[in-house]
Amino acid sequence: MRDKNKFAVTPPMGWNSYDYYDTTVNEAQVKANADYMAKHLKEYGWEYIIVDIQWYAHGAGSQRDKYQYIPFSKLEMDGYGRLYPDPERFPSSVGGAGFKPLADYVHGLGLKFGIHIMRGIPRTAAQEHLPVKGTDVTAADVANPSSICGWNPDMYGVRNCPEGQCYYNSLLELYAGWGVDYIKCDDICNTNLYADNRYSAPHEVEMLAKAIQACGRDIVLSLSPGPALIEKAWHYETYANMWRITDDFWDKWELLKDMFHRCELWQNHVSEGCYPDCDMLPLGHMGKGFGHEWVTNFTHEEQRTMLTLWCLFGSPLMLGAEMTLLDDWTLSLLTNREVLAMLTPKCRPRQLELDDKKAVWKAYDPETGHRYLALFNLSDENAIISVEIERADLVVGDELTELWTGEIKPVKGGCLQVEIPPHGCEVLKK
């Protein structure tokens, strides 16, 4: 059996269409962002281009004043109840081509291609009794109408039965044929509609994992939405590559500050091929598909804090901005090789201190011998953040490099002290 932990030996880095386009992204826009990544970001490790939610829905976004997901809208699908791209938004998909032409374009740039899916089988497929490929039953036989998503009306859950596994196998057979490298499955990491059973579909996680193993292609499996359940960590780690540890993360300081608690909770669960996911990076221009485009509300200091925490913790990095509108400041954040080098799961990050005013993290990369120390000012005013050098595995005389500025800082005494602006950080490498 192929080792799913080898599908992503470092946290995946890429772009996801959701934060800017919501449900409305089209083929030309995906290609434009792929072109930008290939030209400006690929050499720094950014490689995934992900088409997010409802790429199969006709008229998606056309009633945004009423619905994010239009109830019972027309869905593009084949005769086996498998969803296909909306041909109006993705014209290269016509004639049964699906996403293969777009995936080929992305692969031609030296990048990887991914898609968002909802857990389950289309309700329409069940209502029309479409056959499940490879079986003598229909979608109505494998669909579980009591297992639904509370916020998206497109799908029923799939029953835990051999024919249900056949349905997922047929999906992954299709996706592998298209050249999909990454699947973000939603309504599965935390099925929050069911308050008494927030992880109500573990068998569908297992079905997806088995289908990926059977399809013959290395496909990263990402689970959403969060927050993931720490008591189910073993299950996420066994069957998935990524799982969201937060609900949708946006550009609000209180959400970023809360991530220090979430990362501490999950810090011992980062390993090769297994990544607790801090969610997308809300940088640059966002929100056009939501009807009110804006530029990130995070200050420059907060943006550095976010990138530092995500990288030191070892979270996947998924940019949600419209990349063709990135400014030089944001591009400099995303191309800082020294900061990105902390992403490796070999670093084994650890939070040393956390209170309402500060956080202190350390990590050690045994492959390079580098030690990292990050100090965060979580308060609303300038503050001196300090840490005893023994706790940080430092000694007097060490020379540290601040990774955002390049400044050299010698260790002079038994306590390292750094003045940091509000919501800012320093990350030091020995």
C-alpha positions as CSV (number, residue, x, y, z in Angstrom):
1,M,0.0,0.0,0.0
2,R,1.3,3.5,-0.9
3,D,2.2,5.7,2.1
4,K,-0.1,8.7,2.1
5,N,2.3,10.5,4.4
6,K,4.7,10.7,1.4
7,F,2.2,12.7,-0.6
8,A,3.2,15.9,1.2
9,V,6.5,15.6,3.1
10,T,6.3,19.3,3.9
11,P,3.1,21.4,4.5
12,P,1.4,22.1,1.1
13,M,1.8,25.7,-0.1
14,G,-0.6,27.2,-2.6
15,W,-3.5,29.4,-3.6
16,N,-7.2,28.8,-3.0
17,S,-9.9,30.7,-4.8
18,Y,-12.4,31.1,-1.9
19,D,-11.3,34.2,-0.1
20,Y,-11.5,36.4,-3.2
21,Y,-14.1,34.6,-5.4
22,D,-16.3,32.7,-3.0
23,T,-18.4,30.5,-5.4
24,T,-17.8,32.4,-8.6
25,V,-14.3,31.7,-9.8
26,N,-14.0,30.8,-13.5
27,E,-11.4,29.2,-15.7
28,A,-9.7,32.5,-16.9
29,Q,-9.3,33.7,-13.3
30,V,-7.8,30.4,-12.2
31,K,-5.3,30.5,-15.1
32,A,-4.3,34.1,-14.3
33,N,-3.5,33.2,-10.8
34,A,-1.6,30.1,-11.9
35,D,0.4,32.2,-14.3
36,Y,1.2,34.6,-11.4
37,M,2.3,31.8,-9.1
38,A,4.5,30.2,-11.7
39,K,6.2,33.5,-12.4
40,H,6.6,35.0,-8.9
41,L,6.1,32.3,-6.2
42,K,6.9,28.8,-7.5
43,E,10.6,29.0,-6.8
44,Y,9.8,29.7,-3.1
45,G,7.8,26.4,-2.8
46,W,4.3,27.6,-3.7
47,E,2.8,25.1,-6.0
48,Y,-0.9,24.2,-5.5
49,I,-3.7,25.9,-7.4
50,I,-7.1,25.0,-5.7
51,V,-10.5,25.6,-7.2
52,D,-12.8,26.0,-4.2
53,I,-16.5,25.5,-3.6
54,Q,-19.3,25.0,-6.1
55,W,-17.3,24.8,-9.3
56,Y,-20.1,22.4,-10.5
57,A,-23.1,24.7,-9.8
58,H,-24.9,26.6,-12.5
59,G,-25.5,30.3,-11.6
60,A,-23.3,30.2,-8.5
61,G,-23.1,33.6,-6.9
62,S,-26.0,35.0,-8.9
63,Q,-28.2,35.3,-5.8
64,R,-25.5,36.4,-3.4
65,D,-27.9,38.9,-1.7
66,K,-30.1,36.0,-0.6
67,Y,-27.9,32.9,-0.6
68,Q,-24.3,31.9,-0.5
69,Y,-25.3,28.5,-1.9
70,I,-28.5,28.6,-3.9
71,P,-30.9,25.9,-2.7
72,F,-31.4,23.0,-5.2
73,S,-29.7,24.9,-8.1
74,K,-28.8,22.9,-11.2
75,L,-25.6,20.9,-10.7
76,E,-23.5,19.7,-13.6
77,M,-23.0,15.9,-13.3
78,D,-22.5,12.7,-15.3
79,G,-24.7,9.6,-15.5
80,Y,-23.1,8.2,-12.3
81,G,-23.9,11.1,-10.1
82,R,-20.3,12.5,-10.2
83,L,-20.1,16.3,-10.4
84,Y,-18.4,18.1,-13.3
85,P,-17.4,21.7,-13.8
86,D,-20.0,24.2,-14.8
87,P,-19.3,24.6,-18.6
88,E,-20.2,28.3,-18.6
89,R,-17.4,29.1,-16.1
90,F,-15.0,26.4,-17.2
91,P,-15.5,26.1,-21.0
92,S,-12.6,23.7,-21.5
93,S,-14.6,21.1,-19.5
94,V,-17.2,20.5,-22.2
95,G,-17.6,17.2,-23.9
96,G,-16.8,15.2,-20.8
97,A,-13.3,16.6,-20.4
98,G,-14.0,17.7,-16.9
99,F,-11.0,19.5,-15.2
100,K,-8.4,17.7,-17.2
101,P,-7.6,20.6,-19.6
102,L,-7.3,23.0,-16.8
103,A,-5.2,20.6,-14.7
104,D,-3.0,20.1,-17.8
105,Y,-2.5,23.9,-18.1
106,V,-1.6,24.1,-14.4
107,H,0.8,21.1,-14.7
108,G,2.3,22.7,-17.7
109,L,3.4,25.6,-15.5
110,G,5.2,23.2,-13.2
111,L,2.4,23.5,-10.6
112,K,-0.1,21.2,-9.0
113,F,-3.9,21.2,-9.3
114,G,-6.6,20.8,-6.6
115,I,-10.3,21.0,-6.1
116,H,-12.8,21.5,-3.3
117,I,-15.5,18.9,-2.8
118,M,-18.4,18.5,-0.4
119,R,-18.7,15.3,1.6
120,G,-21.3,12.8,0.2
121,I,-23.3,12.3,-3.0
122,P,-25.4,14.9,-4.8
123,R,-29.0,15.0,-3.6
124,T,-30.1,15.3,-7.2
125,A,-28.3,12.0,-8.0
126,A,-30.3,10.3,-5.3
127,Q,-33.6,11.8,-6.3
128,E,-33.0,10.7,-10.0
129,H,-31.8,7.2,-8.9
130,L,-28.6,7.5,-10.9
131,P,-26.5,4.3,-10.9
132,V,-23.4,4.0,-8.8
133,K,-20.6,3.0,-11.1
134,G,-19.4,-0.6,-10.6
135,T,-22.5,-1.7,-8.7
136,D,-26.1,-2.7,-9.3
137,V,-27.5,-0.1,-7.0
138,T,-28.4,3.6,-7.4
139,A,-27.4,6.8,-5.6
140,A,-30.6,6.5,-3.6
141,D,-29.4,3.3,-2.1
142,V,-26.1,4.7,-0.8
143,A,-27.3,8.2,0.1
144,N,-28.1,8.9,3.7
145,P,-30.8,11.6,3.7
146,S,-30.5,12.1,7.5
147,S,-26.8,13.1,7.1
148,I,-26.7,16.5,5.6
149,C,-24.7,19.7,5.8
150,G,-26.2,22.6,7.7
151,W,-24.9,25.3,5.4
152,N,-24.7,23.8,1.9
153,P,-27.7,22.1,0.4
154,D,-26.0,20.1,-2.4
155,M,-25.3,16.7,-0.8
156,Y,-26.4,13.8,1.2
157,G,-23.9,11.8,3.3
158,V,-22.9,8.3,2.0
159,R,-23.8,5.2,3.9
160,N,-21.1,3.0,5.4
161,C,-21.5,0.1,3.0
162,P,-19.5,-1.5,0.1
163,E,-21.5,0.3,-2.5
164,G,-20.8,3.6,-0.8
165,Q,-17.1,2.8,-1.0
166,C,-17.7,2.1,-4.7
167,Y,-19.1,5.6,-5.1
168,Y,-16.0,7.2,-3.6
169,N,-13.8,4.9,-5.6
170,S,-15.5,6.1,-8.8
171,L,-15.0,9.8,-7.7
172,L,-11.3,9.3,-7.2
173,E,-11.0,7.3,-10.4
174,L,-12.5,10.4,-12.2
175,Y,-10.3,12.9,-10.3
176,A,-7.2,10.9,-10.9
177,G,-8.0,10.9,-14.6
178,W,-8.4,14.6,-14.6
179,G,-4.9,15.0,-12.9
180,V,-6.1,16.2,-9.5
181,D,-3.3,16.4,-7.0
182,Y,-5.2,17.8,-4.0
183,I,-8.7,17.4,-2.6
184,K,-10.2,19.7,0.0
185,C,-13.2,17.9,1.4
186,D,-15.7,20.0,3.3
187,D,-18.4,19.2,5.9
188,I,-16.3,16.3,7.2
189,C,-13.6,17.5,9.6
190,N,-16.3,18.9,12.0
191,T,-19.9,18.1,11.1
192,N,-21.1,20.9,13.3
193,L,-24.8,20.6,12.4
194,Y,-24.8,17.6,14.9
195,A,-24.0,19.2,18.3
196,D,-24.0,15.8,20.0
197,N,-21.8,14.2,17.4
198,R,-19.5,16.7,15.7
199,Y,-17.5,14.0,14.0
200,S,-20.4,12.1,12.6
201,A,-18.9,10.9,9.3
202,P,-15.5,9.2,10.1
203,H,-16.4,6.4,7.8
204,E,-16.5,8.9,4.9
205,V,-13.0,10.1,5.8
206,E,-11.9,6.5,5.6
207,M,-13.7,5.9,2.3
208,L,-11.9,8.9,0.8
209,A,-8.6,7.7,2.0
210,K,-9.2,4.2,0.7
211,A,-10.3,5.6,-2.7
212,I,-7.2,7.7,-2.9
213,Q,-5.1,4.6,-2.2
214,A,-6.9,2.7,-4.9
215,C,-6.8,5.4,-7.6
216,G,-3.1,5.1,-8.4
217,R,-2.3,8.8,-8.0
218,D,-0.8,10.7,-5.1
219,I,-3.6,13.1,-3.9
220,V,-3.3,15.2,-0.8
221,L,-6.4,14.9,1.4
222,S,-7.4,18.1,3.3
223,L,-10.4,18.1,5.7
224,S,-12.7,21.1,6.5
225,P,-14.2,22.9,8.2
226,G,-12.8,23.3,11.7
227,P,-12.3,23.3,14.5
228,A,-10.9,19.8,14.4
229,L,-11.6,17.7,17.5
230,I,-8.4,17.1,19.5
231,E,-9.8,13.8,20.8
232,K,-10.0,12.6,17.2
233,A,-6.4,13.5,16.3
234,W,-5.4,9.9,15.8
235,H,-8.1,9.5,13.1
236,Y,-7.2,12.6,11.2
237,E,-3.5,11.6,11.3
238,T,-4.3,8.1,10.1
239,Y,-6.4,9.0,7.1
240,A,-5.8,12.6,6.1
241,N,-2.9,14.9,5.3
242,M,-4.4,18.1,6.6
243,W,-7.3,19.0,8.9
244,R,-8.6,22.5,9.9
245,I,-8.1,23.4,13.5
246,T,-10.2,26.6,13.2
247,D,-13.5,27.7,11.6
248,D,-13.1,30.0,8.7
249,F,-10.1,32.3,9.5
250,W,-10.4,36.0,8.4
251,D,-8.4,39.2,8.9
252,K,-9.5,40.0,12.5
253,W,-6.9,40.4,15.3
254,E,-9.0,38.4,17.8
255,L,-9.0,35.4,15.5
256,L,-5.3,35.6,15.0
257,K,-4.6,36.0,18.8
258,D,-6.8,32.9,19.4
259,M,-4.7,30.8,17.0
260,F,-1.9,30.8,19.7
261,H,-4.2,28.7,21.9
262,R,-5.2,26.4,19.0
263,C,-1.6,25.9,17.9
264,E,-0.5,25.0,21.4
265,L,-3.3,22.4,21.5
266,W,-2.1,20.8,18.3
267,Q,1.7,21.4,18.4
268,N,2.5,17.7,19.1
269,H,0.5,16.5,16.1
270,V,2.7,18.0,13.3
271,S,4.6,15.3,11.5
272,E,5.6,14.4,7.9
273,G,2.5,14.2,5.8
274,C,0.2,15.2,8.7
275,Y,-0.6,18.8,9.3
276,P,-3.0,20.6,11.6
277,D,-4.2,23.4,9.3
278,C,-4.5,27.0,10.5
279,D,-6.6,27.8,7.4
280,M,-5.9,30.3,4.6
281,L,-3.8,33.4,4.8
282,P,-6.2,36.4,4.5
283,L,-3.7,38.8,2.8
284,G,-4.0,41.2,-0.1
285,H,-7.3,41.8,-1.9
286,M,-10.3,39.6,-0.8
287,G,-14.1,39.4,-1.0
288,K,-15.0,40.2,-4.6
289,G,-17.2,37.2,-4.9
290,F,-18.9,38.1,-1.6
291,G,-19.9,41.4,-3.0
292,H,-17.6,43.8,-1.1
293,E,-14.0,43.6,-2.1
294,W,-11.5,44.8,0.5
295,V,-7.8,44.8,1.3
296,T,-6.7,42.9,4.3
297,N,-7.5,44.5,7.7
298,F,-4.3,43.0,9.2
299,T,-1.6,45.6,9.9
300,H,1.9,44.9,8.6
301,E,2.9,43.7,12.1
302,E,-0.1,41.4,12.3
303,Q,0.7,40.0,8.8
304,R,4.3,39.1,10.0
305,T,2.9,37.6,13.2
306,M,0.5,35.4,11.1
307,L,3.2,34.2,8.7
308,T,5.7,33.6,11.5
309,L,3.2,31.5,13.5
310,W,1.9,29.5,10.6
311,C,5.5,28.7,9.4
312,L,6.9,27.9,12.9
313,F,4.0,25.8,13.8
314,G,4.2,23.9,10.5
315,S,0.7,24.7,9.1
316,P,0.0,24.4,5.4
317,L,0.1,27.8,3.6
318,M,-2.8,28.6,1.4
319,L,-3.1,32.2,0.1
320,G,-6.7,33.4,-0.4
321,A,-5.9,36.7,-2.2
322,E,-6.3,37.6,-5.9
323,M,-2.6,37.1,-6.6
324,T,-2.5,39.3,-9.7
325,L,-3.3,42.3,-7.3
326,L,-0.5,41.5,-4.7
327,D,1.6,44.5,-3.7
328,D,5.3,44.4,-3.1
329,W,4.9,44.2,0.7
330,T,2.7,41.1,0.5
331,L,5.0,39.5,-2.0
332,S,7.9,40.1,0.3
333,L,6.1,38.2,3.0
334,L,5.4,35.2,0.8
335,T,9.0,35.0,-0.6
336,N,11.1,35.2,2.6
337,R,13.1,32.0,2.3
338,E,14.4,32.2,5.9
339,V,10.9,32.3,7.4
340,L,9.5,29.6,5.0
341,A,12.4,27.3,5.9
342,M,10.8,26.9,9.3
343,L,7.8,25.0,7.7
344,T,9.5,21.6,7.8
345,P,7.9,19.2,10.2
346,K,11.4,18.2,11.4
347,C,11.4,21.4,13.5
348,R,9.0,20.0,16.1
349,P,7.7,23.4,17.4
350,R,6.9,24.1,21.0
351,Q,5.1,27.0,22.7
352,L,7.1,28.0,25.8
353,E,4.8,30.8,27.1
354,L,1.4,32.1,26.4
355,D,-0.7,34.7,28.2
356,D,-2.9,37.6,27.2
357,K,0.1,39.8,26.5
358,K,2.7,37.6,24.9
359,A,3.7,34.2,23.3
360,V,7.1,32.6,23.0
361,W,7.9,29.7,20.7
362,K,11.0,27.7,20.0
363,A,12.0,25.0,17.4
364,Y,15.0,23.1,16.3
365,D,15.8,21.7,12.9
366,P,18.1,18.7,13.3
367,E,18.8,18.5,9.6
368,T,20.3,22.0,9.4
369,G,21.2,22.5,13.1
370,H,19.3,25.8,13.2
371,R,17.4,26.8,16.3
372,Y,14.5,29.2,16.2
373,L,13.0,31.5,18.8
374,A,9.9,33.6,18.1
375,L,8.6,36.3,20.5
376,F,5.2,37.7,20.0
377,N,3.6,40.8,21.5
378,L,-0.1,40.1,21.8
379,S,-0.8,43.4,23.6
380,D,-2.1,46.6,22.1
381,E,1.0,48.7,23.0
382,N,4.7,48.5,22.6
383,A,6.1,45.9,25.0
384,I,9.4,44.3,26.0
385,I,9.2,40.5,25.6
386,S,11.8,38.5,27.4
387,V,12.8,34.8,27.8
388,E,15.5,33.1,29.8
389,I,18.2,31.9,27.3
390,E,18.4,28.5,28.9
391,R,14.7,27.9,28.1
392,A,15.4,28.9,24.5
393,D,18.5,26.6,24.3
394,L,20.8,29.6,23.9
395,V,24.1,30.6,25.5
396,V,25.8,34.0,26.0
397,G,27.8,34.8,22.9
398,D,25.3,33.3,20.4
399,E,24.6,35.5,17.4
400,L,21.0,35.5,16.3
401,T,19.5,36.7,13.0
402,E,16.1,38.3,12.9
403,L,14.5,36.7,9.9
404,W,12.2,39.6,8.8
405,T,14.9,42.3,9.0
406,G,18.2,40.5,8.8
407,E,19.4,42.3,11.9
408,I,22.1,40.4,13.9
409,K,21.4,40.3,17.7
410,P,24.1,38.9,20.0
411,V,23.0,37.1,23.2
412,K,24.6,39.2,26.0
413,G,23.0,38.0,29.3
414,G,20.9,35.3,30.9
415,C,17.7,36.8,29.7
416,L,17.0,37.8,26.1
417,Q,14.8,41.0,25.9
418,V,13.3,42.4,22.7
419,E,11.0,45.5,22.3
420,I,8.2,44.7,19.9
421,P,5.4,46.9,18.6
422,P,1.7,46.0,19.2
423,H,0.6,42.7,17.6
424,G,4.1,42.2,16.2
425,C,6.9,39.7,16.5
426,E,10.5,38.9,16.2
427,V,11.7,35.5,14.9
428,L,15.4,34.7,15.6
429,K,17.6,32.0,14.1
430,K,20.8,30.6,15.6
